[in-house]
């Protein structure tokens, strides 16, 4: 059962059915994990979505400057 921390530097925790921590999984290279998407595969691997914030100058689109 995965649990996660969505803030920058966040991670997923994988627990067994007795709530013992098995693994902690991090995204790397400036990526942040999405707290809603995490799957353990039959091969014993994890699949999750992570994103990397990219500063953009958004006033031309009605947003704030970078």
FENVENSUL-V615457 format. One line per field, one symbol per residue. ss: DSSP state (H for helix, E for strand, C for the rest). phi: phi as a letter, one per 30 degrees, with the letter a starting at -180 (. if undefined). psi: psi as a letter, one per 40 degrees, with the letter a starting at -180 (. if undefined). A space follows every 50 residues. Layout:
BEGIN
ss->???
phi->???
psi->???
END
This chain:
BEGIN
ss->CEEECCCCCCEEEEECCCCCEEEEEECCCCCEEEEEEEEECCCCCEEEEE ECCCCCCCHHHCCCCC
phi->.dbbbddeidaccccddcicdcacccdbiiccdddcbabccddiccbbcb bbdbdbdcedciccdd
psi->hiiiheiheiiihhiaeefhhdihhiiifeihiheehhhhideeiihihi ihhhhihedeeeaii.
END
